[in-house]
Amino acid sequence: MKAPSFSADHAGARPLQSTAPIFAIHGTASTGRQWQSLAACLGSASGVIAPDLPGYGGTPPDLDRLSYLEAALWQVPGPVDVVAHSFGGAVALMLANRNPEQVRSVTLYDPVMPVTDARGPACMAPDLRALWTGLRGQPAPVTMARFLDFWCAPGMWDRLSPQRQAGLIALSGSLTRDFEEICAGVWTVPRPDFRGPVTVLRGSCSPRVTVDVSDRILAQYPKARCSVMPGLGHMAPLTHADQVNPAIAAALSGVPARCAALCALRSAA
């Protein structure tokens, strides 16, 4: 097996109360490099280890994702604080539940995962299932355009440069794998074994599905809490990292109630 690919940065900024390492997981159509600005924000108090999910960032796509990330997780002196975005949130909770002794806390921005409805079984939320149904069998450019417009805003794809579009199109196969795994319930946690703090950060402009997922996490985890980040959407860790990173820092410092206030202050500045 190829050794896990990490993106790490310890560049200076203000210190945190915690010196625990941070294990950061990216979302669909991204790589661990999306967390470089978080590493700079946190400064030398914590190391940010950000592995690429198999299928992203040059990591072989045929690897078992859970085994690969568990191996990476246990290479880090723990316990660690896990941070994740979007599909990475489902992966993060699975890792925490399978390895509770190695995880101190979990902080998620707009997690995407199967939810449990009144009928009982875990399933993909209706709006996500409708999106996925419409994407199946489509050419890669159509798949990526519809995916981005759903999570950002209609017309977002057309505003990207041809170079950026080409880079995203190359990830369409990994996007398909992400959706198939969510739809199949691969990342469903049947019984929460992780009892540490869970913070959910949700953008006020994100699609409705993020509300449903957040509510499910709050109901399932006894130490979970949610902060709504005003004016931000699903891709904010990439598009508005200057607002998301301080909120993550606040959660890691043990004061998640400050998250919304921090974001409001930075938006008004």
Backbone torsions as a table, in degrees:
resi	resn	phi	psi	omega
1	MET	NA	136.8	176.5
2	LYS	-64.2	139.8	177.0
3	ALA	-62.5	142.5	-179.6
4	PRO	-55.2	139.9	179.5
5	SER	-93.3	119.0	-176.4
6	PHE	-111.7	147.8	166.4
7	SER	-113.4	119.1	-177.7
8	ALA	-132.3	147.2	-179.8
9	ASP	-152.7	136.9	179.5
10	HIS	-125.9	25.2	-177.1
11	ALA	-61.3	150.0	-169.3
12	GLY	-71.5	146.6	171.0
13	ALA	-165.1	-166.2	-176.8
14	ARG	-70.6	146.1	-178.1
15	PRO	-77.0	159.5	175.0
16	LEU	-107.2	167.1	174.5
17	GLN	-68.9	-29.8	-175.7
18	SER	-99.8	142.7	173.6
19	THR	-113.2	15.2	179.0
20	ALA	-66.7	141.8	174.7
21	PRO	-62.2	152.9	179.4
22	ILE	-114.1	127.4	178.8
23	PHE	-107.5	107.3	-171.3
24	ALA	-107.8	134.3	-176.1
25	ILE	-120.1	126.6	-178.4
26	HIS	-82.3	172.4	179.5
27	GLY	-101.5	-169.9	179.8
28	THR	-62.2	142.7	177.1
29	ALA	61.7	35.5	178.0
30	SER	-143.3	-170.7	175.9
31	THR	-145.3	175.3	177.4
32	GLY	-61.0	-17.9	179.6
33	ARG	-64.5	-17.0	-179.5
34	GLN	-64.5	-16.3	-177.4
35	TRP	-96.4	7.8	-179.6
36	GLN	-61.6	-38.5	-179.3
37	SER	-70.5	-28.7	175.3
38	LEU	-65.6	-41.5	178.1
39	ALA	-59.8	-41.7	179.2
40	ALA	-66.4	-37.8	179.5
41	CYS	-65.8	-40.9	-176.6
42	LEU	-76.2	-26.5	177.2
43	GLY	74.4	-154.5	-171.7
44	SER	-81.1	-5.0	-177.3
45	ALA	-68.0	-29.6	-177.1
46	SER	-139.5	146.5	171.0
47	GLY	-92.1	138.9	178.4
48	VAL	-106.4	114.7	177.6
49	ILE	-105.6	120.1	-172.5
50	ALA	-128.6	85.4	179.5
51	PRO	-70.1	150.0	173.0
52	ASP	-83.1	132.1	173.6
53	LEU	-61.9	143.1	174.4
54	PRO	-52.2	129.5	-175.1
55	GLY	103.1	-8.9	-179.6
56	TYR	-126.5	150.8	173.5
57	GLY	61.8	24.6	-179.8
58	GLY	86.7	-2.4	176.1
59	THR	-74.2	132.4	-176.0
60	PRO	-52.9	133.0	-175.9
61	PRO	-75.1	-14.8	-174.5
62	ASP	-88.8	3.1	-180.0
63	LEU	-76.8	148.4	172.0
64	ASP	-70.8	120.5	-171.7
65	ARG	-65.1	-43.3	-176.4
66	LEU	-66.2	-46.1	179.5
67	SER	-62.3	-41.2	-179.3
68	TYR	-61.9	-46.3	-177.9
69	LEU	-74.0	-33.1	175.6
70	GLU	-63.4	-40.0	177.2
71	ALA	-62.0	-41.4	178.3
72	ALA	-66.2	-40.5	-179.2
73	LEU	-60.1	-41.7	-175.8
74	TRP	-81.6	-4.0	171.5
75	GLN	-80.3	-13.5	-176.6
76	VAL	-96.4	129.4	175.0
77	PRO	-59.6	120.0	-173.2
78	GLY	-109.9	-175.4	2.4
79	PRO	-75.1	155.8	-175.6
80	VAL	-112.4	161.2	169.1
81	ASP	-96.4	123.4	-179.3
82	VAL	-95.9	131.3	177.5
83	VAL	-122.7	139.3	-177.7
84	ALA	-153.3	160.4	-179.2
85	HIS	-131.6	136.3	170.0
86	SER	57.9	-127.7	178.6
87	PHE	-55.9	-30.8	176.9
88	GLY	-59.8	-24.3	177.6
89	GLY	-64.8	-38.9	176.2
90	ALA	-63.8	-42.7	178.7
91	VAL	-63.5	-42.0	-177.6
92	ALA	-61.9	-44.7	-179.2
93	LEU	-67.5	-36.1	176.8
94	MET	-63.8	-43.9	178.7
95	LEU	-61.6	-43.9	-178.7
96	ALA	-64.3	-38.6	-178.8
97	ASN	-74.0	-29.7	178.3
98	ARG	-86.4	-19.1	-176.0
99	ASN	-135.3	54.5	-173.2
100	PRO	-62.3	-27.1	-179.2
101	GLU	-74.2	-15.5	-178.4
102	GLN	-101.2	-6.9	-175.4
103	VAL	-118.8	125.6	179.4
104	ARG	-88.9	-40.8	-178.6
105	SER	-153.7	163.7	177.7
106	VAL	-131.0	128.9	176.2
107	THR	-125.3	122.6	-173.3
108	LEU	-122.2	137.2	170.4
109	TYR	-108.4	120.1	178.0
110	ASP	45.5	59.0	-179.6
111	PRO	-64.7	145.5	178.0
112	VAL	-123.9	123.3	-176.7
113	MET	-163.9	169.7	175.2
114	PRO	-62.0	146.6	177.1
115	VAL	-119.8	158.4	178.6
116	THR	-104.9	121.7	180.0
117	ASP	-98.3	-169.2	-175.6
118	ALA	-63.4	-21.5	-179.1
119	ARG	-79.2	-13.4	173.8
120	GLY	108.3	-57.6	-172.5
121	PRO	-71.1	148.5	176.7
122	ALA	-69.3	139.6	-179.1
123	CYS	-153.1	165.3	175.7
124	MET	-72.4	138.7	178.7
125	ALA	-57.3	147.8	-174.2
126	PRO	-54.9	-42.3	-178.2
127	ASP	-70.1	-33.8	175.3
128	LEU	-69.9	-39.0	178.7
129	ARG	-64.2	-39.4	177.7
130	ALA	-63.8	-41.3	177.2
131	LEU	-61.2	-47.7	-177.1
132	TRP	-64.7	-39.4	178.4
133	THR	-60.6	-39.2	179.1
134	GLY	-72.6	-20.6	-178.5
135	LEU	-88.0	-25.1	-174.8
136	ARG	-59.6	129.4	176.6
137	GLY	80.1	0.2	-179.5
138	GLN	-82.3	153.4	174.2
139	PRO	-60.4	153.6	-176.2
140	ALA	-54.6	-43.0	179.4
141	PRO	-62.3	-37.0	178.4
142	VAL	-68.0	-42.3	179.5
143	THR	-57.6	-50.8	-176.3
144	MET	-68.7	-36.3	179.4
145	ALA	-64.1	-46.2	-179.6
146	ARG	-68.1	-37.5	177.8
147	PHE	-61.4	-49.1	-176.7
148	LEU	-67.8	-40.0	-179.7
149	ASP	-66.6	-31.7	178.1
150	PHE	-67.4	-46.2	-173.9
151	TRP	-84.1	-21.7	-179.7
152	CYS	-106.5	-84.8	179.8
153	ALA	-166.8	149.8	177.5
154	PRO	-54.5	134.0	179.5
155	GLY	91.2	-3.9	-178.9
156	MET	-62.0	-40.7	-179.1
157	TRP	-58.9	-43.5	-177.4
158	ASP	-66.4	-20.1	-179.2
159	ARG	-86.5	-8.0	178.4
160	LEU	-78.6	153.2	175.3
161	SER	-70.3	155.9	176.5
162	PRO	-56.2	-35.3	179.9
163	GLN	-66.4	-42.7	179.2
164	ARG	-67.7	-38.3	176.7
165	GLN	-61.3	-43.2	-179.1
166	ALA	-62.5	-39.5	179.1
167	GLY	-64.0	-38.9	179.4
168	LEU	-72.8	-38.4	178.4
169	ILE	-58.7	-35.8	179.5
170	ALA	-64.9	-17.1	-179.1
171	LEU	-97.5	6.8	-174.2
172	SER	-62.0	-34.2	178.9
173	GLY	-65.0	-40.4	177.9
174	SER	-69.9	-36.2	175.3
175	LEU	-59.7	-44.2	178.6
176	THR	-59.5	-41.8	178.7
177	ARG	-63.1	-42.1	179.0
178	ASP	-58.1	-48.3	-179.0
179	PHE	-64.5	-41.9	-179.1
180	GLU	-63.7	-38.3	-179.8
181	GLU	-68.9	-40.2	177.0
182	ILE	-64.4	-45.1	-177.8
183	CYS	-63.0	-34.9	-178.8
184	ALA	-82.7	-3.6	179.6
185	GLY	76.9	19.4	-178.0
186	VAL	-58.8	-36.7	-175.2
187	TRP	-103.3	25.1	177.0
188	THR	-81.9	130.6	176.7
189	VAL	-95.1	107.6	-175.6
190	PRO	-71.0	-33.9	-179.7
191	ARG	-146.2	115.1	-176.9
192	PRO	-66.3	119.0	175.6
193	ASP	-102.6	-11.5	178.5
194	PHE	-85.1	126.4	-176.1
195	ARG	-115.2	8.8	178.5
196	GLY	-81.0	179.6	-179.3
197	PRO	-69.5	139.0	176.3
198	VAL	-125.3	122.3	177.2
199	THR	-112.6	126.6	176.0
200	VAL	-108.5	121.6	173.2
201	LEU	-103.0	126.1	-176.4
202	ARG	-127.4	133.2	177.7
203	GLY	-75.8	136.1	-179.4
204	SER	-67.8	-20.2	-179.7
205	CYS	-102.4	9.9	179.8
206	SER	-77.2	160.6	177.0
207	PRO	-58.3	157.3	-176.1
208	ARG	-55.3	-31.9	-176.0
209	VAL	-56.4	-30.1	-178.9
210	THR	-67.8	-29.5	176.0
211	VAL	-66.7	-45.6	-179.5
212	ASP	-61.3	-43.6	-179.7
213	VAL	-66.5	-43.3	179.2
214	SER	-59.4	-45.1	179.8
215	ASP	-60.4	-39.5	-179.8
216	ARG	-64.9	-42.2	179.5
217	ILE	-65.1	-41.8	179.4
218	LEU	-61.4	-36.3	179.9
219	ALA	-75.8	-26.9	-171.9
220	GLN	-91.8	-29.9	-174.1
221	TYR	-112.0	122.3	-173.1
222	PRO	-64.3	-26.7	-178.5
223	LYS	-108.0	27.6	-178.8
224	ALA	-89.9	146.8	173.6
225	ARG	-146.5	158.9	-175.2
226	CYS	-128.8	138.9	172.8
227	SER	-123.5	129.0	177.7
228	VAL	-91.6	129.5	-176.7
229	MET	-100.1	109.0	-172.5
230	PRO	-64.0	134.5	173.6
231	GLY	79.3	2.1	-177.1
232	LEU	-106.3	152.5	179.3
233	GLY	-110.9	-169.6	-172.8
234	HIS	-64.6	-35.8	-175.7
235	MET	-90.6	17.0	-175.1
236	ALA	-57.5	-33.7	177.3
237	PRO	-59.5	-22.2	176.6
238	LEU	-98.4	-37.8	-174.6
239	THR	-92.2	-25.8	-178.4
240	HIS	-135.8	50.9	-178.3
241	ALA	-60.9	-28.1	-179.3
242	ASP	-65.9	-20.0	175.8
243	GLN	-98.7	-36.6	-177.8
244	VAL	-72.5	-41.9	-176.1
245	ASN	-60.1	-43.1	175.9
246	PRO	-62.5	-33.4	177.7
247	ALA	-67.2	-40.8	175.3
248	ILE	-63.2	-43.0	178.5
249	ALA	-59.6	-40.3	179.0
250	ALA	-63.6	-43.0	178.9
251	ALA	-63.0	-42.2	-179.6
252	LEU	-69.2	-24.0	179.0
253	SER	-83.9	-1.5	178.0
254	GLY	87.4	17.1	179.4
255	VAL	-130.3	58.7	-176.4
256	PRO	-61.8	-20.0	179.4
257	ALA	-64.6	-18.8	179.3
258	ARG	-80.1	-9.9	-171.7
259	CYS	-56.6	-54.2	-177.0
260	ALA	-63.3	-39.1	180.0
261	ALA	-64.6	-41.7	177.6
262	LEU	-58.6	-46.6	-177.5
263	CYS	-64.4	-41.2	-178.8
264	ALA	-64.0	-41.8	-179.7
265	LEU	-64.4	-42.5	-178.1
266	ARG	-70.4	-32.6	178.0
267	SER	-68.3	-33.3	-177.6
268	ALA	-81.9	-16.2	-175.8
269	ALA	-68.1	NA	NA
